[in-house]
Amino acid sequence: MFIIGIAGGSGSGKTTVVRKIIERLPADKVAVLPQDSYYKDNGHLPIEERQKINFDHPGSLEFDLLIDHIKKLKKGLPVDRPVYSYLTCTRQKETVRIEPREVVILEGILIYTHLPLCRLIDIKVFVDAESDDRLSRIINRDINERGRSISKVLERYEKTVKPMHLQFIEPSKRYADIIIPQGGENEVAIGILLNTIEKIVSS
């Protein structure tokens, strides 16, 4: 099993890179573990408190569970990936069964901030993008997918997204083996990454 990490700031284009990898590999060869599925369950908190959670801080994630799932997949065992709702800020009752695959993609903004997890990743990719471009994508995503108002999105960006990016995510770039500048639109860099992955899978 080969573990590929796709990290980068919020709105950098990680999902685009993941999608292009999946498109190039047979469906039975690849599985995806999104970091966002492993946010801690906050159902015990009042909704007002849940809405104040800093999702860009490493402390918001249940890294031990994510590591346990990766180790089980490496042993050939299936796992039940959690489902997290940004609308309610809670972990849902349903889960998604993930079967062991030749390639497992681990995607998320904070995956290189936790060294025990980082050590399990075979190729570490960091998707880099200008802050203005990332903010534009964050606004569109949070309004359309997470039901937030423009004022709430901008407030959250200034209070948590931007400072957490500078404190945790940007410094974690030093662990990357491959950096993709210009986000998910850099076809040349993504093409090189895809060729590397295909050689590994076919070897």
PyMOL commands that place a pseudoatom at each C-alpha (Angstrom):
pseudoatom trace, name=CA, resn=MET, resi=1, chain=A, elem=C, hetatm=0, pos=[0.000, 0.000, 0.000]
pseudoatom trace, name=CA, resn=PHE, resi=2, chain=A, elem=C, hetatm=0, pos=[1.213, 3.471, -0.945]
pseudoatom trace, name=CA, resn=ILE, resi=3, chain=A, elem=C, hetatm=0, pos=[0.061, 6.494, 1.064]
pseudoatom trace, name=CA, resn=ILE, resi=4, chain=A, elem=C, hetatm=0, pos=[-0.070, 9.863, -0.719]
pseudoatom trace, name=CA, resn=GLY, resi=5, chain=A, elem=C, hetatm=0, pos=[-0.577, 13.044, 1.285]
pseudoatom trace, name=CA, resn=ILE, resi=6, chain=A, elem=C, hetatm=0, pos=[-2.188, 16.080, -0.340]
pseudoatom trace, name=CA, resn=ALA, resi=7, chain=A, elem=C, hetatm=0, pos=[-1.917, 19.110, 1.962]
pseudoatom trace, name=CA, resn=GLY, resi=8, chain=A, elem=C, hetatm=0, pos=[-2.118, 22.877, 1.522]
pseudoatom trace, name=CA, resn=GLY, resi=9, chain=A, elem=C, hetatm=0, pos=[-4.035, 25.857, 2.773]
pseudoatom trace, name=CA, resn=SER, resi=10, chain=A, elem=C, hetatm=0, pos=[-7.806, 26.074, 2.755]
pseudoatom trace, name=CA, resn=GLY, resi=11, chain=A, elem=C, hetatm=0, pos=[-8.956, 26.838, -0.789]
pseudoatom trace, name=CA, resn=SER, resi=12, chain=A, elem=C, hetatm=0, pos=[-5.577, 25.998, -2.344]
pseudoatom trace, name=CA, resn=GLY, resi=13, chain=A, elem=C, hetatm=0, pos=[-6.919, 23.436, -4.820]
pseudoatom trace, name=CA, resn=LYS, resi=14, chain=A, elem=C, hetatm=0, pos=[-6.249, 20.171, -2.962]
pseudoatom trace, name=CA, resn=THR, resi=15, chain=A, elem=C, hetatm=0, pos=[-9.583, 18.679, -4.015]
pseudoatom trace, name=CA, resn=THR, resi=16, chain=A, elem=C, hetatm=0, pos=[-8.772, 19.389, -7.671]
pseudoatom trace, name=CA, resn=VAL, resi=17, chain=A, elem=C, hetatm=0, pos=[-5.458, 17.564, -7.373]
pseudoatom trace, name=CA, resn=VAL, resi=18, chain=A, elem=C, hetatm=0, pos=[-7.113, 14.606, -5.637]
pseudoatom trace, name=CA, resn=ARG, resi=19, chain=A, elem=C, hetatm=0, pos=[-9.789, 14.435, -8.346]
pseudoatom trace, name=CA, resn=LYS, resi=20, chain=A, elem=C, hetatm=0, pos=[-7.162, 14.379, -11.109]
pseudoatom trace, name=CA, resn=ILE, resi=21, chain=A, elem=C, hetatm=0, pos=[-5.293, 11.547, -9.391]
pseudoatom trace, name=CA, resn=ILE, resi=22, chain=A, elem=C, hetatm=0, pos=[-8.497, 9.522, -9.034]
pseudoatom trace, name=CA, resn=GLU, resi=23, chain=A, elem=C, hetatm=0, pos=[-9.349, 10.100, -12.697]
pseudoatom trace, name=CA, resn=ARG, resi=24, chain=A, elem=C, hetatm=0, pos=[-6.006, 8.610, -13.758]
pseudoatom trace, name=CA, resn=LEU, resi=25, chain=A, elem=C, hetatm=0, pos=[-6.170, 5.472, -11.596]
pseudoatom trace, name=CA, resn=PRO, resi=26, chain=A, elem=C, hetatm=0, pos=[-8.525, 2.464, -11.806]
pseudoatom trace, name=CA, resn=ALA, resi=27, chain=A, elem=C, hetatm=0, pos=[-11.312, 2.705, -9.221]
pseudoatom trace, name=CA, resn=ASP, resi=28, chain=A, elem=C, hetatm=0, pos=[-10.219, -0.518, -7.532]
pseudoatom trace, name=CA, resn=LYS, resi=29, chain=A, elem=C, hetatm=0, pos=[-6.691, 0.840, -6.993]
pseudoatom trace, name=CA, resn=VAL, resi=30, chain=A, elem=C, hetatm=0, pos=[-7.378, 3.979, -4.952]
pseudoatom trace, name=CA, resn=ALA, resi=31, chain=A, elem=C, hetatm=0, pos=[-9.149, 5.053, -1.758]
pseudoatom trace, name=CA, resn=VAL, resi=32, chain=A, elem=C, hetatm=0, pos=[-9.455, 8.526, -0.230]
pseudoatom trace, name=CA, resn=LEU, resi=33, chain=A, elem=C, hetatm=0, pos=[-9.347, 9.522, 3.438]
pseudoatom trace, name=CA, resn=PRO, resi=34, chain=A, elem=C, hetatm=0, pos=[-10.308, 13.200, 3.845]
pseudoatom trace, name=CA, resn=GLN, resi=35, chain=A, elem=C, hetatm=0, pos=[-8.927, 14.810, 6.992]
pseudoatom trace, name=CA, resn=ASP, resi=36, chain=A, elem=C, hetatm=0, pos=[-12.274, 16.602, 7.399]
pseudoatom trace, name=CA, resn=SER, resi=37, chain=A, elem=C, hetatm=0, pos=[-13.954, 13.283, 8.255]
pseudoatom trace, name=CA, resn=TYR, resi=38, chain=A, elem=C, hetatm=0, pos=[-11.864, 13.063, 11.418]
pseudoatom trace, name=CA, resn=TYR, resi=39, chain=A, elem=C, hetatm=0, pos=[-12.886, 16.259, 13.195]
pseudoatom trace, name=CA, resn=LYS, resi=40, chain=A, elem=C, hetatm=0, pos=[-13.782, 15.543, 16.796]
pseudoatom trace, name=CA, resn=ASP, resi=41, chain=A, elem=C, hetatm=0, pos=[-17.449, 14.973, 17.495]
pseudoatom trace, name=CA, resn=ASN, resi=42, chain=A, elem=C, hetatm=0, pos=[-18.846, 18.109, 19.120]
pseudoatom trace, name=CA, resn=GLY, resi=43, chain=A, elem=C, hetatm=0, pos=[-22.420, 16.947, 19.576]
pseudoatom trace, name=CA, resn=HIS, resi=44, chain=A, elem=C, hetatm=0, pos=[-22.166, 17.441, 23.340]
pseudoatom trace, name=CA, resn=LEU, resi=45, chain=A, elem=C, hetatm=0, pos=[-21.745, 21.207, 22.888]
pseudoatom trace, name=CA, resn=PRO, resi=46, chain=A, elem=C, hetatm=0, pos=[-24.545, 23.748, 22.385]
pseudoatom trace, name=CA, resn=ILE, resi=47, chain=A, elem=C, hetatm=0, pos=[-24.892, 24.847, 18.756]
pseudoatom trace, name=CA, resn=GLU, resi=48, chain=A, elem=C, hetatm=0, pos=[-23.602, 28.333, 19.655]
pseudoatom trace, name=CA, resn=GLU, resi=49, chain=A, elem=C, hetatm=0, pos=[-20.359, 26.806, 20.981]
pseudoatom trace, name=CA, resn=ARG, resi=50, chain=A, elem=C, hetatm=0, pos=[-19.986, 24.475, 18.014]
pseudoatom trace, name=CA, resn=GLN, resi=51, chain=A, elem=C, hetatm=0, pos=[-20.108, 27.418, 15.628]
pseudoatom trace, name=CA, resn=LYS, resi=52, chain=A, elem=C, hetatm=0, pos=[-17.095, 28.933, 17.387]
pseudoatom trace, name=CA, resn=ILE, resi=53, chain=A, elem=C, hetatm=0, pos=[-14.862, 25.883, 16.879]
pseudoatom trace, name=CA, resn=ASN, resi=54, chain=A, elem=C, hetatm=0, pos=[-11.515, 26.586, 15.228]
pseudoatom trace, name=CA, resn=PHE, resi=55, chain=A, elem=C, hetatm=0, pos=[-11.393, 23.929, 12.492]
pseudoatom trace, name=CA, resn=ASP, resi=56, chain=A, elem=C, hetatm=0, pos=[-7.999, 25.190, 11.331]
pseudoatom trace, name=CA, resn=HIS, resi=57, chain=A, elem=C, hetatm=0, pos=[-6.243, 24.200, 14.573]
pseudoatom trace, name=CA, resn=PRO, resi=58, chain=A, elem=C, hetatm=0, pos=[-4.664, 20.715, 14.894]
pseudoatom trace, name=CA, resn=GLY, resi=59, chain=A, elem=C, hetatm=0, pos=[-6.456, 20.265, 18.227]
pseudoatom trace, name=CA, resn=SER, resi=60, chain=A, elem=C, hetatm=0, pos=[-9.800, 20.026, 16.405]
pseudoatom trace, name=CA, resn=LEU, resi=61, chain=A, elem=C, hetatm=0, pos=[-8.867, 16.665, 14.865]
pseudoatom trace, name=CA, resn=GLU, resi=62, chain=A, elem=C, hetatm=0, pos=[-8.945, 13.106, 16.172]
pseudoatom trace, name=CA, resn=PHE, resi=63, chain=A, elem=C, hetatm=0, pos=[-5.521, 12.167, 14.790]
pseudoatom trace, name=CA, resn=ASP, resi=64, chain=A, elem=C, hetatm=0, pos=[-5.338, 8.918, 16.789]
pseudoatom trace, name=CA, resn=LEU, resi=65, chain=A, elem=C, hetatm=0, pos=[-8.403, 7.551, 14.988]
pseudoatom trace, name=CA, resn=LEU, resi=66, chain=A, elem=C, hetatm=0, pos=[-7.046, 8.570, 11.585]
pseudoatom trace, name=CA, resn=ILE, resi=67, chain=A, elem=C, hetatm=0, pos=[-3.700, 6.895, 12.318]
pseudoatom trace, name=CA, resn=ASP, resi=68, chain=A, elem=C, hetatm=0, pos=[-5.477, 3.767, 13.545]
pseudoatom trace, name=CA, resn=HIS, resi=69, chain=A, elem=C, hetatm=0, pos=[-7.480, 3.587, 10.314]
pseudoatom trace, name=CA, resn=ILE, resi=70, chain=A, elem=C, hetatm=0, pos=[-4.379, 3.962, 8.145]
pseudoatom trace, name=CA, resn=LYS, resi=71, chain=A, elem=C, hetatm=0, pos=[-2.581, 1.209, 10.056]
pseudoatom trace, name=CA, resn=LYS, resi=72, chain=A, elem=C, hetatm=0, pos=[-5.580, -1.111, 9.697]
pseudoatom trace, name=CA, resn=LEU, resi=73, chain=A, elem=C, hetatm=0, pos=[-5.761, -0.449, 5.944]
pseudoatom trace, name=CA, resn=LYS, resi=74, chain=A, elem=C, hetatm=0, pos=[-2.047, -1.240, 5.684]
pseudoatom trace, name=CA, resn=LYS, resi=75, chain=A, elem=C, hetatm=0, pos=[-2.791, -4.595, 7.340]
pseudoatom trace, name=CA, resn=GLY, resi=76, chain=A, elem=C, hetatm=0, pos=[-5.459, -5.298, 4.738]
pseudoatom trace, name=CA, resn=LEU, resi=77, chain=A, elem=C, hetatm=0, pos=[-8.420, -4.544, 6.988]
pseudoatom trace, name=CA, resn=PRO, resi=78, chain=A, elem=C, hetatm=0, pos=[-11.401, -2.358, 5.970]
pseudoatom trace, name=CA, resn=VAL, resi=79, chain=A, elem=C, hetatm=0, pos=[-12.328, 0.643, 8.117]
pseudoatom trace, name=CA, resn=ASP, resi=80, chain=A, elem=C, hetatm=0, pos=[-15.485, 2.665, 8.692]
pseudoatom trace, name=CA, resn=ARG, resi=81, chain=A, elem=C, hetatm=0, pos=[-14.649, 6.286, 7.977]
pseudoatom trace, name=CA, resn=PRO, resi=82, chain=A, elem=C, hetatm=0, pos=[-16.621, 8.856, 9.974]
pseudoatom trace, name=CA, resn=VAL, resi=83, chain=A, elem=C, hetatm=0, pos=[-18.888, 11.382, 8.277]
pseudoatom trace, name=CA, resn=TYR, resi=84, chain=A, elem=C, hetatm=0, pos=[-18.680, 14.948, 9.612]
pseudoatom trace, name=CA, resn=SER, resi=85, chain=A, elem=C, hetatm=0, pos=[-21.266, 17.654, 8.999]
pseudoatom trace, name=CA, resn=TYR, resi=86, chain=A, elem=C, hetatm=0, pos=[-20.142, 21.274, 8.807]
pseudoatom trace, name=CA, resn=LEU, resi=87, chain=A, elem=C, hetatm=0, pos=[-23.765, 22.358, 9.039]
pseudoatom trace, name=CA, resn=THR, resi=88, chain=A, elem=C, hetatm=0, pos=[-24.244, 20.870, 12.519]
pseudoatom trace, name=CA, resn=CYS, resi=89, chain=A, elem=C, hetatm=0, pos=[-20.537, 20.614, 13.513]
pseudoatom trace, name=CA, resn=THR, resi=90, chain=A, elem=C, hetatm=0, pos=[-21.139, 17.011, 14.591]
pseudoatom trace, name=CA, resn=ARG, resi=91, chain=A, elem=C, hetatm=0, pos=[-20.106, 13.530, 13.546]
pseudoatom trace, name=CA, resn=GLN, resi=92, chain=A, elem=C, hetatm=0, pos=[-22.970, 11.722, 11.868]
pseudoatom trace, name=CA, resn=LYS, resi=93, chain=A, elem=C, hetatm=0, pos=[-24.315, 8.291, 12.810]
pseudoatom trace, name=CA, resn=GLU, resi=94, chain=A, elem=C, hetatm=0, pos=[-23.595, 6.835, 9.382]
pseudoatom trace, name=CA, resn=THR, resi=95, chain=A, elem=C, hetatm=0, pos=[-20.078, 5.863, 8.275]
pseudoatom trace, name=CA, resn=VAL, resi=96, chain=A, elem=C, hetatm=0, pos=[-18.407, 5.055, 4.942]
pseudoatom trace, name=CA, resn=ARG, resi=97, chain=A, elem=C, hetatm=0, pos=[-16.742, 1.664, 4.483]
pseudoatom trace, name=CA, resn=ILE, resi=98, chain=A, elem=C, hetatm=0, pos=[-13.219, 2.070, 3.083]
pseudoatom trace, name=CA, resn=GLU, resi=99, chain=A, elem=C, hetatm=0, pos=[-11.563, -1.040, 1.670]
pseudoatom trace, name=CA, resn=PRO, resi=100, chain=A, elem=C, hetatm=0, pos=[-7.759, -1.467, 1.478]
pseudoatom trace, name=CA, resn=ARG, resi=101, chain=A, elem=C, hetatm=0, pos=[-6.407, -0.250, -1.857]
pseudoatom trace, name=CA, resn=GLU, resi=102, chain=A, elem=C, hetatm=0, pos=[-3.028, -0.099, -3.551]
pseudoatom trace, name=CA, resn=VAL, resi=103, chain=A, elem=C, hetatm=0, pos=[-3.060, 3.697, -3.235]
pseudoatom trace, name=CA, resn=VAL, resi=104, chain=A, elem=C, hetatm=0, pos=[-4.583, 5.612, -0.322]
pseudoatom trace, name=CA, resn=ILE, resi=105, chain=A, elem=C, hetatm=0, pos=[-4.866, 9.400, -0.646]
pseudoatom trace, name=CA, resn=LEU, resi=106, chain=A, elem=C, hetatm=0, pos=[-4.882, 11.368, 2.586]
pseudoatom trace, name=CA, resn=GLU, resi=107, chain=A, elem=C, hetatm=0, pos=[-6.103, 14.928, 1.990]
pseudoatom trace, name=CA, resn=GLY, resi=108, chain=A, elem=C, hetatm=0, pos=[-6.351, 17.881, 4.357]
pseudoatom trace, name=CA, resn=ILE, resi=109, chain=A, elem=C, hetatm=0, pos=[-4.917, 21.180, 5.524]
pseudoatom trace, name=CA, resn=LEU, resi=110, chain=A, elem=C, hetatm=0, pos=[-3.344, 19.856, 8.753]
pseudoatom trace, name=CA, resn=ILE, resi=111, chain=A, elem=C, hetatm=0, pos=[-2.031, 16.396, 7.876]
pseudoatom trace, name=CA, resn=TYR, resi=112, chain=A, elem=C, hetatm=0, pos=[1.644, 17.467, 8.064]
pseudoatom trace, name=CA, resn=THR, resi=113, chain=A, elem=C, hetatm=0, pos=[1.265, 19.180, 11.442]
pseudoatom trace, name=CA, resn=HIS, resi=114, chain=A, elem=C, hetatm=0, pos=[1.079, 15.857, 13.306]
pseudoatom trace, name=CA, resn=LEU, resi=115, chain=A, elem=C, hetatm=0, pos=[4.408, 14.041, 12.987]
pseudoatom trace, name=CA, resn=PRO, resi=116, chain=A, elem=C, hetatm=0, pos=[3.190, 10.496, 13.855]
pseudoatom trace, name=CA, resn=LEU, resi=117, chain=A, elem=C, hetatm=0, pos=[0.733, 10.820, 10.943]
pseudoatom trace, name=CA, resn=CYS, resi=118, chain=A, elem=C, hetatm=0, pos=[3.300, 12.498, 8.709]
pseudoatom trace, name=CA, resn=ARG, resi=119, chain=A, elem=C, hetatm=0, pos=[5.659, 9.523, 9.120]
pseudoatom trace, name=CA, resn=LEU, resi=120, chain=A, elem=C, hetatm=0, pos=[3.048, 7.147, 7.664]
pseudoatom trace, name=CA, resn=ILE, resi=121, chain=A, elem=C, hetatm=0, pos=[2.848, 9.089, 4.369]
pseudoatom trace, name=CA, resn=ASP, resi=122, chain=A, elem=C, hetatm=0, pos=[5.045, 7.862, 1.512]
pseudoatom trace, name=CA, resn=ILE, resi=123, chain=A, elem=C, hetatm=0, pos=[4.788, 10.913, -0.781]
pseudoatom trace, name=CA, resn=LYS, resi=124, chain=A, elem=C, hetatm=0, pos=[3.943, 14.271, 0.766]
pseudoatom trace, name=CA, resn=VAL, resi=125, chain=A, elem=C, hetatm=0, pos=[2.490, 16.832, -1.654]
pseudoatom trace, name=CA, resn=PHE, resi=126, chain=A, elem=C, hetatm=0, pos=[1.783, 20.454, -0.744]
pseudoatom trace, name=CA, resn=VAL, resi=127, chain=A, elem=C, hetatm=0, pos=[-0.591, 22.420, -2.972]
pseudoatom trace, name=CA, resn=ASP, resi=128, chain=A, elem=C, hetatm=0, pos=[0.445, 26.072, -2.795]
pseudoatom trace, name=CA, resn=ALA, resi=129, chain=A, elem=C, hetatm=0, pos=[-1.644, 29.072, -3.865]
pseudoatom trace, name=CA, resn=GLU, resi=130, chain=A, elem=C, hetatm=0, pos=[-1.771, 32.831, -3.381]
pseudoatom trace, name=CA, resn=SER, resi=131, chain=A, elem=C, hetatm=0, pos=[-3.791, 33.986, -0.369]
pseudoatom trace, name=CA, resn=ASP, resi=132, chain=A, elem=C, hetatm=0, pos=[-6.149, 36.065, -2.551]
pseudoatom trace, name=CA, resn=ASP, resi=133, chain=A, elem=C, hetatm=0, pos=[-6.964, 33.047, -4.703]
pseudoatom trace, name=CA, resn=ARG, resi=134, chain=A, elem=C, hetatm=0, pos=[-7.525, 30.879, -1.645]
pseudoatom trace, name=CA, resn=LEU, resi=135, chain=A, elem=C, hetatm=0, pos=[-9.831, 33.444, -0.034]
pseudoatom trace, name=CA, resn=SER, resi=136, chain=A, elem=C, hetatm=0, pos=[-11.941, 33.653, -3.195]
pseudoatom trace, name=CA, resn=ARG, resi=137, chain=A, elem=C, hetatm=0, pos=[-12.411, 29.864, -3.203]
pseudoatom trace, name=CA, resn=ILE, resi=138, chain=A, elem=C, hetatm=0, pos=[-13.141, 29.813, 0.536]
pseudoatom trace, name=CA, resn=ILE, resi=139, chain=A, elem=C, hetatm=0, pos=[-15.893, 32.411, 0.111]
pseudoatom trace, name=CA, resn=ASN, resi=140, chain=A, elem=C, hetatm=0, pos=[-17.555, 30.479, -2.716]
pseudoatom trace, name=CA, resn=ARG, resi=141, chain=A, elem=C, hetatm=0, pos=[-17.270, 27.128, -0.903]
pseudoatom trace, name=CA, resn=ASP, resi=142, chain=A, elem=C, hetatm=0, pos=[-18.474, 28.281, 2.512]
pseudoatom trace, name=CA, resn=ILE, resi=143, chain=A, elem=C, hetatm=0, pos=[-21.470, 30.161, 1.121]
pseudoatom trace, name=CA, resn=ASN, resi=144, chain=A, elem=C, hetatm=0, pos=[-22.571, 27.441, -1.313]
pseudoatom trace, name=CA, resn=GLU, resi=145, chain=A, elem=C, hetatm=0, pos=[-21.655, 24.280, 0.622]
pseudoatom trace, name=CA, resn=ARG, resi=146, chain=A, elem=C, hetatm=0, pos=[-21.656, 25.253, 4.290]
pseudoatom trace, name=CA, resn=GLY, resi=147, chain=A, elem=C, hetatm=0, pos=[-24.488, 27.749, 4.468]
pseudoatom trace, name=CA, resn=ARG, resi=148, chain=A, elem=C, hetatm=0, pos=[-22.421, 30.657, 5.805]
pseudoatom trace, name=CA, resn=SER, resi=149, chain=A, elem=C, hetatm=0, pos=[-23.002, 34.341, 5.088]
pseudoatom trace, name=CA, resn=ILE, resi=150, chain=A, elem=C, hetatm=0, pos=[-20.290, 36.456, 3.466]
pseudoatom trace, name=CA, resn=SER, resi=151, chain=A, elem=C, hetatm=0, pos=[-19.781, 38.390, 6.706]
pseudoatom trace, name=CA, resn=LYS, resi=152, chain=A, elem=C, hetatm=0, pos=[-19.347, 35.150, 8.691]
pseudoatom trace, name=CA, resn=VAL, resi=153, chain=A, elem=C, hetatm=0, pos=[-16.891, 33.791, 6.118]
pseudoatom trace, name=CA, resn=LEU, resi=154, chain=A, elem=C, hetatm=0, pos=[-14.749, 36.926, 6.235]
pseudoatom trace, name=CA, resn=GLU, resi=155, chain=A, elem=C, hetatm=0, pos=[-14.899, 37.100, 10.023]
pseudoatom trace, name=CA, resn=ARG, resi=156, chain=A, elem=C, hetatm=0, pos=[-13.783, 33.472, 10.300]
pseudoatom trace, name=CA, resn=TYR, resi=157, chain=A, elem=C, hetatm=0, pos=[-11.011, 34.050, 7.748]
pseudoatom trace, name=CA, resn=GLU, resi=158, chain=A, elem=C, hetatm=0, pos=[-9.541, 36.942, 9.729]
pseudoatom trace, name=CA, resn=LYS, resi=159, chain=A, elem=C, hetatm=0, pos=[-9.938, 35.302, 13.153]
pseudoatom trace, name=CA, resn=THR, resi=160, chain=A, elem=C, hetatm=0, pos=[-8.921, 31.720, 12.444]
pseudoatom trace, name=CA, resn=VAL, resi=161, chain=A, elem=C, hetatm=0, pos=[-8.184, 30.724, 8.828]
pseudoatom trace, name=CA, resn=LYS, resi=162, chain=A, elem=C, hetatm=0, pos=[-5.455, 33.280, 8.132]
pseudoatom trace, name=CA, resn=PRO, resi=163, chain=A, elem=C, hetatm=0, pos=[-3.632, 33.136, 11.503]
pseudoatom trace, name=CA, resn=MET, resi=164, chain=A, elem=C, hetatm=0, pos=[-3.822, 29.319, 11.652]
pseudoatom trace, name=CA, resn=HIS, resi=165, chain=A, elem=C, hetatm=0, pos=[-2.462, 29.107, 8.118]
pseudoatom trace, name=CA, resn=LEU, resi=166, chain=A, elem=C, hetatm=0, pos=[0.533, 31.206, 9.121]
pseudoatom trace, name=CA, resn=GLN, resi=167, chain=A, elem=C, hetatm=0, pos=[1.057, 29.367, 12.416]
pseudoatom trace, name=CA, resn=PHE, resi=168, chain=A, elem=C, hetatm=0, pos=[0.522, 25.739, 11.377]
pseudoatom trace, name=CA, resn=ILE, resi=169, chain=A, elem=C, hetatm=0, pos=[-0.116, 25.082, 7.688]
pseudoatom trace, name=CA, resn=GLU, resi=170, chain=A, elem=C, hetatm=0, pos=[2.521, 27.222, 5.967]
pseudoatom trace, name=CA, resn=PRO, resi=171, chain=A, elem=C, hetatm=0, pos=[5.327, 25.917, 8.258]
pseudoatom trace, name=CA, resn=SER, resi=172, chain=A, elem=C, hetatm=0, pos=[4.252, 22.315, 7.568]
pseudoatom trace, name=CA, resn=LYS, resi=173, chain=A, elem=C, hetatm=0, pos=[5.223, 22.836, 3.924]
pseudoatom trace, name=CA, resn=ARG, resi=174, chain=A, elem=C, hetatm=0, pos=[8.808, 22.028, 4.875]
pseudoatom trace, name=CA, resn=TYR, resi=175, chain=A, elem=C, hetatm=0, pos=[7.851, 18.350, 5.204]
pseudoatom trace, name=CA, resn=ALA, resi=176, chain=A, elem=C, hetatm=0, pos=[6.603, 18.153, 1.613]
pseudoatom trace, name=CA, resn=ASP, resi=177, chain=A, elem=C, hetatm=0, pos=[8.415, 16.084, -1.008]
pseudoatom trace, name=CA, resn=ILE, resi=178, chain=A, elem=C, hetatm=0, pos=[6.613, 17.863, -3.851]
pseudoatom trace, name=CA, resn=ILE, resi=179, chain=A, elem=C, hetatm=0, pos=[5.223, 21.408, -3.896]
pseudoatom trace, name=CA, resn=ILE, resi=180, chain=A, elem=C, hetatm=0, pos=[2.629, 22.312, -6.531]
pseudoatom trace, name=CA, resn=PRO, resi=181, chain=A, elem=C, hetatm=0, pos=[2.648, 26.097, -7.034]
pseudoatom trace, name=CA, resn=GLN, resi=182, chain=A, elem=C, hetatm=0, pos=[-0.391, 27.953, -8.428]
pseudoatom trace, name=CA, resn=GLY, resi=183, chain=A, elem=C, hetatm=0, pos=[-2.788, 25.519, -6.811]
pseudoatom trace, name=CA, resn=GLY, resi=184, chain=A, elem=C, hetatm=0, pos=[-4.826, 22.907, -8.628]
pseudoatom trace, name=CA, resn=GLU, resi=185, chain=A, elem=C, hetatm=0, pos=[-4.474, 24.650, -11.999]
pseudoatom trace, name=CA, resn=ASN, resi=186, chain=A, elem=C, hetatm=0, pos=[-0.775, 23.806, -12.428]
pseudoatom trace, name=CA, resn=GLU, resi=187, chain=A, elem=C, hetatm=0, pos=[-1.147, 21.128, -15.090]
pseudoatom trace, name=CA, resn=VAL, resi=188, chain=A, elem=C, hetatm=0, pos=[2.605, 20.603, -15.540]
pseudoatom trace, name=CA, resn=ALA, resi=189, chain=A, elem=C, hetatm=0, pos=[3.303, 19.924, -11.850]
pseudoatom trace, name=CA, resn=ILE, resi=190, chain=A, elem=C, hetatm=0, pos=[0.200, 17.744, -11.497]
pseudoatom trace, name=CA, resn=GLY, resi=191, chain=A, elem=C, hetatm=0, pos=[1.210, 15.818, -14.617]
pseudoatom trace, name=CA, resn=ILE, resi=192, chain=A, elem=C, hetatm=0, pos=[4.622, 15.052, -13.115]
pseudoatom trace, name=CA, resn=LEU, resi=193, chain=A, elem=C, hetatm=0, pos=[2.963, 13.892, -9.899]
pseudoatom trace, name=CA, resn=LEU, resi=194, chain=A, elem=C, hetatm=0, pos=[0.521, 11.678, -11.821]
pseudoatom trace, name=CA, resn=ASN, resi=195, chain=A, elem=C, hetatm=0, pos=[3.326, 10.087, -13.838]
pseudoatom trace, name=CA, resn=THR, resi=196, chain=A, elem=C, hetatm=0, pos=[5.189, 9.318, -10.621]
pseudoatom trace, name=CA, resn=ILE, resi=197, chain=A, elem=C, hetatm=0, pos=[2.130, 7.708, -9.071]
pseudoatom trace, name=CA, resn=GLU, resi=198, chain=A, elem=C, hetatm=0, pos=[1.389, 5.640, -12.171]
pseudoatom trace, name=CA, resn=LYS, resi=199, chain=A, elem=C, hetatm=0, pos=[4.957, 4.287, -12.202]
pseudoatom trace, name=CA, resn=ILE, resi=200, chain=A, elem=C, hetatm=0, pos=[4.616, 3.256, -8.554]
pseudoatom trace, name=CA, resn=VAL, resi=201, chain=A, elem=C, hetatm=0, pos=[1.270, 1.541, -9.140]
pseudoatom trace, name=CA, resn=SER, resi=202, chain=A, elem=C, hetatm=0, pos=[2.451, -0.326, -12.235]
pseudoatom trace, name=CA, resn=SER, resi=203, chain=A, elem=C, hetatm=0, pos=[5.764, -1.471, -10.714]
for i in range(1, 203): cmd.bond("trace and resi %d" % i, "trace and resi %d" % (i + 1))
show_as sticks, trace
zoom trace
